[in-house]
Amino acid sequence: MKKAYALILITLASSTFNIFACTNYLVTKGASTDGSTMVSYAADSHIRYGELYFRPKGTWPAGSLITLYDRGTNKPLGQIPQPAETYQVIGFMNEYQVAIGETTFDGLENMVDSTGIVDYGSLMFLALQRSKTAREAIKVIAELVEQYGYASTGESFSIGDPNEVWIMEIIAKRTNLKYDKKSKKNINIDKGAVWVAVRIPDGYVSSHANQARIQTFPLENLKTSITNKNFQLINNSEVEVIYSHDVISYAKTHKYYEGDDKDFSFSDVYNPITFDGARFCDARVWAFFNHVNDDMGKYWDYAKGENLKNRMPLFIKPNRKLTPQDLQSFKRDHLEGTELDMSKDAGAGPHSLPYRWRPLNYKVEGKTYFHERVTATQQTGFSFIAQMRSWLPNPIGGIFWFGVDDAASTVYVPIYCGISRIPECYAEGNGDMLKYSPTSAFWIFSRVAHFAYYRYDLIMQDIQKVQKELETKFALYTPAIDAAALKLWETNQNLAVQFLTDYSVNTANATVNRWEELSNWLLVKYIDGNVKKEKDGEFIRNPWGYPVSPSQPGYKEEFLKNIIQETGDKFAEPK
């Protein structure tokens, strides 16, 4: 890796902290049970705090500026003008039910714009604040990077609205500085990025996880496929592919590609597949696909990194229609039922822990090894399933199912996109990664998750019981909440918004309170390696009020055999 490039990566915070982070699912209307579209996202980073972002709608006088900050470091990057109006954003979903998720890929190492001031995080918020549809969001992203330069590495965006779901993949152009006599400054004459956006066909699902997924695509025909030179056609319903006009010519100019235009593959050129890209990244895509399609076994060799030519398709047709609760479950995947399940090997310890602490790669006696990178991971700051419903007014139709910390042990709480305030337990500034807050949902959920890591096989069963109880209740409540809100909306829209706000806030607060109770209960039950006996949710006492003797489950026989194998007769009792 070139020294200059390494420095840029440090500046962009796309180094070890974010490598192989984040997993997205995309679900079209025809692939969901109720005709909603869905976009999911997990913000997996060792420095990402679990909080719910809130950007109220605003009107801005001429000359107003917004300062852009790098999402990985919070470093100020520059300022750009505000539009006259911006839309409300909660999390990564706006008041028009437009939602955006992302996963990062590095791509070619020299594809970096050191002069750009719009990073991937800024693009997400700016697009949400300025777009009423997914297509508008694509246009906003493309125009912003063209005007101000792209300050990140490669990125895959999931972009959805109540009617469509798109995947957009983008990577910066190279820094090519030339002296400008007028400004008397060096400017990047290649400022901007190359990109492709593909609409996921109705009835299909897609996914991405830190590896570029778009391969070949239909070239511009001004009907189903257009370039940014013809953005005036973007709202034609027949358009299903949009790309930068120079995405192929740029690759040819810089000798990245020499074939026919029709054979050009964005992924193969700008983010060539490697063992890491398949095993650590696309294996998570495979896991999602495998949950919903019985024919994914034929791609197992690819997911393992053994056959890189056997690429999975960008999208597949599921064998059943999906709910938000299905996606919540898939977010908790640890490759269970496969040979890569880490809860089944020696590294899982005596209690079947499916996690491995980082770094992902490690060396023993000069040889490099790795841990599996699965979907559910300990370093998740937050995750969501954005559900968009076209048949309801926007404030009611959009539900942002939001959870903090490890997806395996979180609870996804319904947050309606039209609410006027957010719960304090999720609020920005209520603690951070270096400051504990007793009222922060992130810290309460993290405390429970870390306690589970201590004795995973037993404690997770108790967590999952409460998790299922709450998430099932929320799913059952949703039709009734929708109906009540819709009835209010017909007579008093402000009151409907207040109703949804109170429901979302109260549900979040009640969930966090329940999780704090669970934390205390788990501590009592599992201290000292024992397990308190219980009945009907209450710990058992003897007739005189004293605790009965706890169970002592000890260790699994296989783990004990490993001890004996290593220590011989050191701990053998004498006959």
Secondary structure, 3 states (H helix, E strand, C coil): CCHHHHHHHHHHCCCCCCCCCCCEEEECHHHECCCCEEEEEEEECCCCCCCCCEECCEECCCCCEEEEECCCCCCEEEEEECCCEECCEECCEECCCCEEEEEEECCCCCCCCCCCCECHHHHHHHHHHHCCCHHHHHHHHHHHHHHHCECCCEEEEEEECCCCEEEEEEEECCCCEEEECCCCEEEECCCCEEEEEEECCCCCEEEECCCCCCCCCCCCCCCCEEEHHHHHHCCCCCCCEEECCCCCHHHHHCCCCCCCHHHCCHHHHHCCCCHHHHHHHHHHHHHHHHHHCCCHHHHHHHHCCCCCCCCCCCEECCCCCECHHHHHHHCCCCCCCCCCCHHHCHHHHHHCCCCCCCCCEEEECCEEEECCCCCCCCCEEEEEEEEECCCCCHHHHCEEEEEECCHHHCCCEEEECCCCCCCHHHCCCCCECCECCCCCHHHHHHHHHHHHHHCHHHHHHHHHHHHHHHHHHHHHHHHHHHHHHHHHHHHCHHHHHHHHHHHHHHHHHHHHHHHHHHHHHHHHHHHHHCECCEECCEECECCCCCECCCECCCCCHHHHHHHHHHHCCCCCCCC
